[in-house]
Amino acid sequence: MNYRVEKDSLGERKVPEHAYYGVQTVRAMENFQVTGIPISHYPLHIEALACIKQAAALANLELGILDPEIADAIMAACREVREGKLNDQFVVDVIQGGAGTSVNMNANEVIANRALELLGHAKGEYGFCHPNNHVNLSQSTNDVYPTSLRITAIWKIRELVRSMGDLVDALACKGEEFADVLKMGRTQLQDAVPMTLGQEFTAWAVTVGEDIDRVQECRKLLMEINMGATAIGTGINTVPAYAAFVCEKLAHITGLPLTKSPNLVEATSDTGAFVQLSGVFKRVAVKLSKICNDLRLLSSGPYAGLGEINLPPRQPGSSIMPGKVNPVIPEMVNQVCFQAIGNDLTVTMAAEAGQLELNVFEPIIAFNLFQTMDMLLRAMRILKDRCIVGITANRERCAQMVRMSAGIVTVLVPYLGYDEAAAIAKEAAMTGKTVYDLVLEKGLMTMEELEDALDPMKMTHPRMVRGTRR
């Protein structure tokens, strides 16, 4: 491999001749071999960084503080980065010290070296286009990096919401399909009162749908950015009009309604929006995991469990037990949710650990947020496609469990009173007789009254009860 030699304030380093990154990126590669996951793993983040560099170059050009030829080359290089042409050059590990400086410099160096080529110069000839003096002009890592996180999160939320919406539709569709399947509802894993399987699936659709609104609320919070803040929010090394100007340019380039924070000092140190976003993802994960727990319970058996529904078989379930099929899709989603919940704790601790005018732990915040979003949206797509749409109901099994359950005695409380109904339930449990047979044996209700009271569909919604015997 051929190398070029680049120099920074700490000395010289060899850089692969073909590389668009430079000396500071090489140092970051030496220092931060942590996860083995480069920032290019999140291409939307690279695109967001390129948008920011393009907006800054345009603002600096129009403010008359950047040479037009250099500005044009920088913006052309940024457009190529946005198209993904140089993604393999973004090699810094997702976790690093320096509050994201390594990520910012990786972007500055790649853009500068590509701009140099466009200007007819060799990589590393920074006298003609410098990573700091030109590409990073009027910027600091401390406004570039958090702004890039916000833009990336906004774009990822769009994908996540789409995945959530598809899951809601699939659950709602099953709710309609199973609207006439009577089953026993359960509380504390004990028989409660009758309901329909459709009501159960519809409730899941509603609970996921509610969180779409919560995620969208967080998306609005992320629109406020601190571009122009530079180091700590005072705007040092910028001209007075720059902050508002660069935010305007960035909003135009991204197509997002981005606005400049009213207090850039506060915005530079504050990570509250990320904490809130992570908390909402935890809420989504908790609910989603609960749904998967329910799916596994309802499909348990198939002979020695509840067996009310059938999940589509996806793979043999055991290396020793022939014919066993496991609920592998809900199990996978459960584990994704566990990871998302753990990620939220990491984000919380990183946000709390910020000191004075900057939070240096935004790289770990970014990594956990991005991982959570990617895993949740993929898990929900798989849950929908590989599980929910293929679920079938064991209708007779559900009906049989309703007939055999003492839980239906609750329906008779308005007719018999609580104490009498409780005695019937106890006797049913002890003798194995059904509630239906016991009520008739004791002459507590006529067959016509009992048939009306225990009408399957009447037991699943409110109704007027007249002539009670309480």
C-alpha positions in Angstrom: 0.0 0.0 0.0 1.2 3.5 -0.9 1.0 6.3 1.7 1.0 10.0 1.9 2.3 11.8 4.9 0.0 14.3 6.7 0.8 16.5 9.6 -1.3 18.0 12.5 -0.5 19.7 15.8 0.7 16.4 17.3 3.0 15.5 14.4 3.0 13.3 11.3 1.1 10.2 10.4 1.0 8.0 7.3 -2.3 8.0 5.5 -3.2 5.5 2.8 -2.8 7.2 -0.6 -6.2 6.2 -1.8 -8.0 7.5 1.4 -10.1 10.6 1.4 -9.8 10.8 5.1 -6.7 12.4 6.7 -4.4 12.5 9.7 -7.0 13.2 12.4 -9.2 10.3 11.2 -6.1 8.0 11.3 -5.5 9.0 14.9 -9.1 8.3 15.7 -8.8 4.9 14.1 -5.8 4.2 16.3 -7.4 5.4 19.5 -11.0 4.1 19.3 -11.0 0.5 18.3 -14.1 -0.1 20.4 -17.2 -1.6 18.8 -15.8 -2.4 15.3 -18.8 -0.5 13.9 -17.8 2.5 11.8 -20.0 5.6 11.5 -20.7 4.6 7.9 -23.0 1.9 9.4 -25.5 4.7 9.7 -25.6 6.3 6.2 -28.3 8.8 7.1 -25.9 10.2 9.7 -23.2 10.7 7.0 -25.8 12.3 4.8 -26.8 14.7 7.6 -23.2 15.7 8.1 -22.8 16.4 4.4 -26.0 18.5 4.4 -24.5 20.6 7.3 -21.2 21.1 5.6 -23.0 22.1 2.4 -25.2 24.6 4.2 -22.2 26.1 6.0 -20.2 26.5 2.7 -23.2 28.1 1.1 -23.8 30.5 4.0 -20.1 31.4 4.1 -20.1 32.0 0.4 -23.1 34.3 0.4 -21.7 36.1 3.4 -18.5 36.8 1.5 -16.1 34.9 3.8 -15.3 31.9 1.6 -13.7 31.9 -1.8 -16.3 31.0 -4.5 -14.1 28.4 -6.2 -13.4 26.6 -2.9 -17.0 26.9 -1.8 -18.2 25.4 -5.1 -15.8 22.5 -4.7 -16.8 21.9 -1.1 -20.5 21.9 -2.0 -19.9 19.5 -5.0 -18.1 17.1 -2.7 -20.9 17.4 -0.2 -23.4 16.4 -2.8 -21.4 13.3 -3.6 -21.2 12.4 0.0 -25.0 12.8 0.3 -25.4 10.4 -2.6 -23.4 7.8 -0.7 -20.4 7.8 -3.0 -17.9 8.1 -0.3 -19.5 6.2 2.6 -16.6 3.8 2.9 -14.4 6.7 3.8 -16.2 7.3 7.1 -14.3 4.9 9.2 -14.3 6.3 12.8 -15.8 4.0 15.4 -19.3 5.0 16.6 -18.0 5.3 20.1 -15.1 7.7 20.7 -13.9 10.4 23.0 -13.9 14.1 22.1 -17.7 14.8 22.0 -17.8 13.8 18.3 -14.7 15.7 17.1 -13.4 12.6 15.4 -16.7 12.2 13.4 -16.6 15.9 12.5 -13.0 15.7 11.4 -13.6 12.5 9.4 -16.3 14.5 7.5 -14.1 17.6 7.1 -11.2 15.6 5.7 -13.2 13.5 3.3 -14.9 16.5 1.9 -11.7 18.6 1.7 -9.8 15.8 -0.1 -12.6 15.2 -2.6 -12.9 19.0 -3.1 -9.1 19.1 -3.8 -9.6 16.6 -6.5 -12.4 18.6 -8.1 -10.1 21.6 -8.0 -7.3 19.7 -9.7 -5.1 19.1 -6.7 -3.9 16.0 -5.0 -5.2 14.7 -1.7 -3.5 16.3 1.2 -2.7 19.5 -0.5 -4.6 21.4 2.1 -3.2 24.8 1.2 -5.9 24.9 -1.5 -8.7 23.5 0.6 -8.3 22.9 4.2 -10.4 20.6 6.5 -10.5 23.2 9.3 -10.0 26.5 7.6 -12.5 26.0 4.8 -14.7 22.9 5.3 -15.2 23.6 9.0 -15.3 27.4 8.6 -17.8 29.1 11.0 -18.4 25.7 12.7 -17.4 23.6 15.7 -18.0 20.0 16.4 -20.2 21.3 19.2 -22.8 22.6 16.8 -22.2 20.3 13.9 -22.4 17.0 15.7 -25.6 17.5 17.8 -27.3 19.0 14.7 -26.3 16.0 12.7 -27.8 13.7 15.4 -31.1 15.6 15.3 -31.4 15.5 11.5 -30.5 11.8 11.4 -33.1 11.1 14.2 -35.8 13.0 12.3 -35.2 11.0 9.1 -35.1 7.7 11.0 -38.3 8.6 12.9 -40.0 8.9 9.5 -39.1 5.2 8.7 -39.9 4.1 12.2 -43.4 5.6 12.1 -44.0 4.0 8.8 -43.1 0.6 10.3 -45.3 1.3 13.3 -48.2 2.2 11.1 -47.9 -1.0 9.1 -48.0 -3.0 12.3 -51.1 -1.1 13.5 -52.8 -1.9 10.2 -52.0 -5.6 10.4 -53.2 -5.9 14.0 -56.4 -3.9 13.2 -57.0 -6.2 10.3 -56.8 -9.3 12.5 -59.1 -7.5 14.9 -61.8 -7.4 12.2 -61.1 -11.0 11.2 -61.5 -12.3 14.7 -64.4 -10.1 15.7 -66.7 -13.1 16.1 -64.3 -15.4 18.0 -65.5 -15.6 21.6 -62.8 -16.3 24.2 -62.0 -15.9 27.9 -60.3 -12.7 28.9 -57.7 -13.1 31.7 -56.4 -11.1 34.6 -53.5 -12.2 36.8 -53.4 -15.2 34.3 -56.7 -16.3 35.8 -60.1 -16.5 34.0 -61.8 -13.1 34.0 -64.8 -12.5 31.7 -65.5 -13.3 28.1 -64.3 -11.1 25.2 -63.6 -11.6 21.6 -60.3 -12.3 20.1 -60.9 -9.4 17.8 -61.1 -7.1 20.8 -57.7 -8.3 22.0 -56.0 -7.7 18.6 -57.8 -4.3 18.2 -56.5 -3.2 21.6 -53.0 -4.0 20.5 -53.5 -2.0 17.4 -54.6 1.0 19.5 -51.7 0.8 22.0 -49.1 0.8 19.2 -51.0 3.6 17.4 -51.0 5.8 20.4 -47.2 5.7 20.4 -47.0 7.0 16.9 -48.3 10.3 18.2 -45.8 10.3 21.0 -42.9 9.7 18.6 -44.1 12.4 16.3 -44.2 14.8 19.2 -40.5 14.1 19.8 -39.8 14.7 16.2 -41.0 18.3 16.5 -38.6 18.8 19.5 -35.6 17.8 17.3 -36.3 20.6 14.8 -34.7 23.2 17.0 -30.9 23.2 16.3 -27.8 25.0 17.6 -26.0 25.6 14.3 -24.0 28.8 14.7 -23.3 28.2 18.3 -19.7 27.0 17.5 -17.7 26.1 20.7 -20.1 26.8 23.6 -22.9 28.8 22.1 -21.4 32.2 22.0 -20.9 32.1 18.2 -17.2 32.8 18.4 -15.5 32.9 15.0 -18.7 33.6 13.1 -20.1 36.8 11.6 -23.3 38.2 13.2 -25.6 37.0 10.5 -24.2 33.5 10.2 -26.3 31.5 12.7 -29.7 32.4 11.3 -28.4 32.2 7.8 -26.9 28.7 8.1 -30.0 27.4 9.7 -32.1 28.8 6.9 -29.8 27.1 4.3 -29.8 23.8 6.1 -33.6 23.8 6.3 -33.7 24.3 2.6 -31.2 21.6 1.8 -32.8 19.0 4.1 -36.4 20.0 3.4 -37.0 20.1 7.1 -38.6 22.9 9.1 -35.4 23.5 11.2 -35.2 26.5 13.4 -32.4 28.2 15.3 -32.5 27.7 19.0 -33.4 31.0 20.8 -30.5 30.4 23.3 -27.5 28.8 21.7 -25.5 28.4 25.0 -28.4 26.4 26.5 -28.9 24.4 23.3 -25.2 23.4 23.1 -25.2 21.7 26.5 -28.8 20.4 26.5 -29.6 16.8 25.6 -33.1 16.8 26.9 -34.7 16.1 23.5 -32.6 13.0 23.1 -33.6 11.8 26.6 -37.3 12.3 25.8 -37.0 10.6 22.4 -35.2 7.6 24.1 -37.9 7.5 26.7 -40.6 7.2 24.1 -38.7 4.4 22.4 -38.6 2.6 25.7 -42.3 3.1 26.0 -42.8 1.6 22.5 -40.5 -1.3 23.4 -42.3 -2.1 26.7 -45.7 -2.2 24.9 -44.3 -4.2 22.0 -42.7 -6.7 24.3 -45.9 -7.1 26.2 -47.8 -7.8 23.0 -45.2 -10.5 22.1 -45.6 -12.0 25.6 -49.3 -12.3 25.0 -48.8 -13.8 21.5 -46.5 -16.5 23.1 -49.0 -17.2 25.8 -52.1 -17.4 23.6 -50.2 -19.7 21.2 -48.7 -21.9 23.9 -49.1 -25.6 23.7 -50.4 -26.5 21.2 -52.0 -29.2 23.4 -50.8 -28.5 26.9 -51.1 -24.7 26.8 -53.7 -22.1 26.0 -53.7 -22.9 22.3 -56.2 -20.1 21.3 -54.2 -18.9 18.3 -51.7 -20.4 15.9 -48.6 -18.5 14.9 -47.2 -19.3 11.5 -44.4 -21.9 11.8 -41.1 -20.4 10.7 -38.5 -23.1 11.6 -38.1 -26.3 13.5 -37.9 -25.5 17.2 -35.6 -28.1 18.7 -32.5 -30.1 17.9 -33.7 -32.9 20.2 -37.6 -32.8 20.2 -39.0 -33.7 16.8 -41.9 -31.6 15.6 -41.5 -28.9 18.1 -42.1 -25.4 16.7 -41.3 -22.3 18.7 -42.7 -18.7 18.6 -39.4 -17.5 17.3 -40.6 -14.2 15.8 -42.1 -12.9 19.1 -39.0 -14.2 20.9 -36.8 -12.2 18.6 -38.9 -9.0 19.1 -38.8 -9.5 22.9 -35.0 -9.4 22.8 -35.0 -6.3 20.6 -37.2 -4.6 23.1 -34.9 -5.6 26.0 -32.0 -4.0 24.1 -34.0 -0.8 23.5 -34.9 -0.6 27.2 -31.2 -1.0 28.1 -30.2 1.6 25.5 -32.5 4.1 27.2 -30.7 3.7 30.5 -27.4 4.4 28.6 -28.8 7.5 27.1 -30.1 8.7 30.4 -26.7 8.2 32.1 -24.9 9.9 29.3 -27.2 12.9 29.3 -26.9 13.3 33.1 -23.1 13.1 32.9 -22.8 16.3 30.8 -20.8 19.0 32.5 -20.9 22.8 32.2 -21.2 24.1 28.6 -21.0 20.7 26.7 -22.1 17.1 26.9 -19.1 15.1 25.7 -21.1 11.8 25.7 -23.2 12.5 22.6 -21.5 9.7 20.6 -22.9 7.0 22.9 -26.2 8.8 22.9 -26.2 8.7 19.1 -25.2 5.1 18.9 -27.9 3.9 21.3 -30.6 6.0 19.7 -29.7 4.9 16.2 -29.4 1.3 17.2 -32.8 1.4 18.9 -34.6 3.0 16.0 -33.1 0.6 13.5 -33.8 -2.5 15.6 -37.3 -1.5 16.4 -38.4 -0.6 12.9 -36.9 -3.9 11.5 -38.4 -6.0 14.3 -41.8 -4.5 13.7 -41.6 -5.2 10.0 -40.6 -8.8 10.7 -43.3 -9.2 13.3 -45.9 -8.0 10.9 -44.7 -9.9 7.8 -43.6 -13.1 9.5 -46.1 -13.4 12.3 -49.1 -11.2 12.6 -50.5 -11.6 9.1 -50.3 -15.4 9.3 -52.0 -15.9 12.7 -55.1 -18.1 12.7 -57.6 -18.6 15.5 -58.6 -21.9 17.1 -62.2 -21.0 17.3 -63.6 -24.2 18.9 -60.8 -24.2 21.5 -61.7 -20.6 22.4 -65.4 -21.4 22.6 -64.8 -24.6 24.7 -62.7 -22.6 27.2 -65.5 -20.1 27.6 -68.1 -22.9 28.2 -65.9 -24.6 30.8 -64.8 -21.5 32.6 -66.3 -20.4 35.9 -65.4 -16.9 34.8 -68.7 -16.5 33.0 -70.4 -16.3 36.3 -69.5 -12.6 36.4 -72.1 -12.1 33.7 -74.8 -13.5 36.1 -74.0 -11.1 39.0 -76.8 -8.6 37.9 -79.2 -11.5 38.1 -78.1 -13.5 41.1 -76.1 -11.0 43.2 -72.4 -11.2 44.0 -72.6 -13.7 46.9 -74.7 -16.2 45.0 -72.6 -15.9 41.9 -69.4 -16.5 44.0 -70.9 -19.7 45.5 -71.7 -21.0 42.0 -68.2 -20.3 40.9 -66.7 -22.1 43.9 -69.0 -25.1 43.4 -68.1 -25.2 39.7 -64.4 -25.3 40.5 -64.9 -28.1 43.1 -67.2 -30.3 41.1 -66.2 -29.8 37.6 -69.7 -28.9 36.6 -70.4 -25.9 34.4 -71.9 -22.7 35.6 -74.7 -23.2 33.1 -75.6 -26.6 34.6 -75.4 -25.5 38.2 -77.7 -22.5 37.7 -80.3 -24.6 36.1 -80.0 -27.4 38.7 -80.6 -24.9 41.5 -83.5 -23.2 39.7 -81.9 -19.8 40.0 -82.8 -18.8 36.4 -84.9 -20.2 33.7 -83.2 -21.7 30.6 -84.6 -18.7 28.6 -83.1 -16.2 31.0 -79.8 -18.1 31.2 -79.5 -18.4 27.4 -80.1 -14.7 27.0 -77.6 -13.8 29.8 -74.9 -16.0 28.3 -75.4 -15.0 24.7 -71.8 -14.9 23.5 -71.9 -11.6 21.8 -73.9 -9.9 24.5 -71.2 -10.8 27.0 -68.6 -8.7 25.3 -70.1 -5.2 25.6 -72.3 -3.1 27.9 -76.0 -3.8 28.0 -79.1 -3.0 30.0 -80.2 -5.8 32.4 -83.7 -5.7 33.7 -85.6 -7.7 36.4 -82.5 -8.6 38.4 -82.8 -10.8 41.5 -80.4 -8.9 43.7 
